[in-house]
Amino acid sequence: MRELLKTCIQFSGDVDTVAAIALAAGSCSTEIAQDLPVHLIDALENGQYGRDYIRLLDTQLMAFFRAINSTDKRENRYEQND
């Protein structure tokens, strides 16, 4: 993630949007090291939509995508047995 963030910054232009999309996708990948420096997360403000809110969204989204992924695998298994 550290290298992905550096690449997003070098991209220039709308860096915050590019980084948000790329890091969101990267956070779901087992192929990308989850090595963002802790201070980047700890230093986020923690108002109504701050650090704790982002962590809650992360937990909810990951649960949602795991559920979709397991449903897709079950459906594929059933299709293969037909």
N, C-alpha and C positions, 0 to 999 in steps of 0.2 A: 504494500500500500504506500509505503514511503516513496518508492520509485515511481509509482503511478501518480502520486500527488506532484512530484517534481516534474513529470512529463506534462501534466495538466497546466502547471504554472508556466512552463516553457511554451505551451501552445499559444498563449496570449489571447487577446480578444475577451470573450465572456468567460473568464477563468473560473469564477465562482460556480456558474451553471455547469460548465464542462467538468469541473472537479466533483461537484455533487453527484452528477450522473455516473461518472467513471468510478468514484469511490463507492457508491451504492452498489454498482455491479460487482466491483472488486471485492466488496465485503462478503459477497455470496460465493465467491470462487475459492475452491480448495487449492488452486494453482497459484494463487497470489498470497505472499506472506502477509499476515495481518500484523504489521510492524509499525503502525503509526506511533509516533512518540506520545507517551501518556500525557505530557503537558498540553498537547493540542486539544485533548478531550477535557482534561481537568480545568483548563483555562476558559472553557466556554462559559458564557453567562448562564445563569440558572433561573431566569424569570419564568413566566407562565409557559412560554414555548422554548425553554432553554434545554440544558443538558439532560435533566431528568425526563423531560417530555420526549426528547430525541431517543433516549434509551428505551422508553416505553414503546414508541413507534417501531423501533428496531425489533424489539421482542415480538410485537404483534405481527409485523410484516414477515419475519422469519417463520413464525408459526403458520401463518397463512400459506406461504410458499412451500413449506414442508408438507402441509396437508394437500396442496395441489399436486405436488410431485408424487406423493404416495398414491393419490387417486389415479394419476396418469399411469403409474407403474401397474396398478391393479387392472386398469382398463386394458393396457397392452397385454397383460398376461391372459386376460379373458379372450381377447381377440386372437391371440396365438393358439388358444385351445379350441377355437371354433372350426 
